[in-house]
Amino acid sequence: MKTRLFFFLLLSISFNSLPLNAHSLQMTMSTSDIYADGFLDRCPAAPAETMYINKTGTVNSVKRDVTTFRSTTDWVTINLSKTGGKAHTIVQIYANNLLVQTLEFENGTKLTAKSYTITQARSKNIKIEMINKSVGNTFQYSLKCTGENTCRQNETAGTVEGGQSKNYDYSPQCNSTRIRITRTGGRAAGKAEIWNRGQLVKTLDFPRGVVPDTKWHTLQHVENSLIRIVIRNLADPSKELRYECVINEFNAP
């Protein structure tokens, strides 16, 4: 018990020494959860990435293309690339018949790629519906759907006033962690900084007025690292930024 207390104090001192000026946020996971006996035994290594769908196709003029599968993993990541055609196309993603995301490909020949990750996807029926909205044009695509198992999930949400910042500190117990930050409201422009062992590794920008706006970043080889997430409001004091931060840990092979 003394050894665990000493390690926790060491983590606190290390975070306070980071060159960041930010207010602390409460973690959703308590200290007792971190050091509970057998915690790592409840966090087994995840299997290799599960491939659900890997295909190419064409959606003809004013037609639909529907792809379905059942998830056996905690996360499902959908990667969709436009490989040809000019059609304006809407893509709707469902989990158990509930619409969870809409992606849009504009009319024209520009080739683009979009992705979306469904969390808490285990045992859910996933449907991807591509709707060609153009007359006389096609939408050619490449679709890849993969799954991963998470080790642990923590989440927090809050509001940052204009010109202020808040931070969230944690130490992963698994070797990989994926951070999802969503701007859920407010008028301010902002950014999120991700630090690992005192080094800035990623900055996620949130333009003014885009709501909701979700950004992702994955860190690997971070077991027992010192991670800090800083949410910054870049506007004047009259504008706020509301956010949600979800952290999923997993053991990558």
C-alpha positions, -999 to 999 in steps of 0.1 A, spaced: 0 0 0 29 24 8 45 16 -26 12 24 -44 8 57 -25 44 67 -33 38 60 -70 7 81 -70 24 110 -53 52 107 -79 27 110 -107 12 141 -92 45 158 -88 55 150 -123 24 165 -138 27 196 -117 62 201 -132 49 201 -168 52 236 -184 14 241 -188 -9 266 -172 -42 250 -171 -70 241 -146 -74 205 -135 -104 184 -145 -117 155 -125 -111 121 -139 -140 97 -141 -119 69 -128 -109 70 -91 -74 64 -77 -87 32 -61 -97 19 -95 -62 26 -109 -45 6 -82 -72 -21 -76 -57 -55 -72 -61 -74 -105 -69 -44 -126 -45 -53 -153 -60 -88 -153 -93 -73 -163 -75 -55 -192 -65 -84 -214 -46 -79 -247 -69 -72 -275 -69 -95 -305 -56 -83 -339 -78 -59 -358 -110 -75 -370 -119 -69 -407 -156 -67 -413 -158 -52 -448 -132 -46 -474 -148 -39 -508 -151 -15 -538 -183 -6 -557 -203 19 -577 -236 36 -567 -254 45 -599 -275 76 -606 -302 82 -579 -296 47 -565 -286 34 -530 -260 10 -518 -265 -7 -484 -238 -26 -464 -246 -43 -431 -228 -64 -406 -229 -73 -369 -201 -60 -346 -183 -84 -323 -158 -57 -311 -160 -27 -289 -152 -2 -316 -160 -1 -353 -141 22 -376 -156 30 -411 -132 43 -437 -149 53 -470 -130 67 -500 -144 83 -532 -124 67 -560 -143 80 -590 -174 95 -604 -190 129 -599 -222 123 -579 -232 142 -548 -235 114 -523 -249 112 -487 -237 84 -465 -257 75 -434 -243 52 -407 -266 34 -383 -261 13 -352 -291 -9 -343 -312 12 -367 -302 45 -349 -286 71 -371 -252 79 -356 -234 99 -383 -239 114 -418 -210 119 -442 -213 139 -474 -194 138 -506 -198 169 -527 -206 169 -565 -175 169 -586 -145 148 -595 -124 155 -564 -113 123 -547 -118 124 -509 -118 101 -479 -139 102 -448 -140 80 -416 -161 76 -385 -156 54 -354 -185 39 -335 -177 33 -298 -196 9 -276 -204 -11 -308 -202 -46 -295 -232 -68 -305 -248 -40 -326 -260 -43 -361 -241 -17 -383 -256 -4 -415 -239 19 -440 -262 34 -466 -248 54 -496 -273 75 -514 -265 89 -548 -283 123 -551 -273 131 -587 -290 124 -620 -266 109 -646 -235 106 -624 -220 77 -605 -202 74 -571 -173 49 -571 -160 40 -537 -137 19 -515 -151 8 -482 -132 -7 -453 -148 -15 -419 -126 -27 -390 -131 -34 -353 -110 -32 -322 -115 -41 -286 -110 -15 -259 -93 -20 -226 -108 8 -206 -129 40 -212 -129 73 -194 -148 104 -203 -153 140 -191 -171 170 -204 -172 207 -195 -170 243 -206 -140 266 -211 -146 303 -209 -130 327 -233 -92 330 -230 -90 301 -205 -79 265 -206 -85 233 -187 -65 201 -186 -71 164 -180 -42 142 -167 -41 105 -167 -17 75 -169 -28 47 -194 -27 11 -181 -28 -3 -216 -2 1 -244 -24 22 -267 -50 49 -262 -73 67 -286 -85 102 -276 -118 116 -290 -125 152 -284 -158 167 -295 -167 204 -295 -204 202 -284 -213 239 -282 -203 275 -278 -192 301 -303 -155 302 -296 -126 288 -316 -104 265 -297 -78 238 -298 -68 207 -279 -32 199 -271 -21 163 -263 11 160 -243 31 128 -236 58 129 -209 60 167 -211 63 168 -249 36 182 -272 27 154 -297 -5 166 -313 -27 198 -317 -63 195 -327 -80 227 -340 -116 235 -336 -128 263 -359 -153 288 -346 -189 279 -351 -185 242 -362 -208 222 -339 -206 193 -334 -169 188 -344 -151 156 -335 -113 150 -337 -94 118 -330 -58 110 -321 -42 76 -312 -11 72 -291 9 39 -290 35 25 -266 21 47 -238 16 22 -209 23 41 -176 32 73 -195 21 107 -182 -6 120 -206 -20 155 -204 -49 169 -226 -53 207 -226 -85 222 -239 -80 259 -249 -106 286 -257 -89 310 -281 -117 336 -281 -124 367 -259 -142 362 -225 -176 366 -240 -175 333 -259 -174 299 -244 -164 265 -257 -182 233 -246 -166 200 -251 -166 162 -244 -134 141 -241 -135 103 -244 -104 82 -238 -104 45 -248 -74 24 -239 -66 -9 -255 -37 -33 -258 -26 -34 -294 -8 -66 -306 
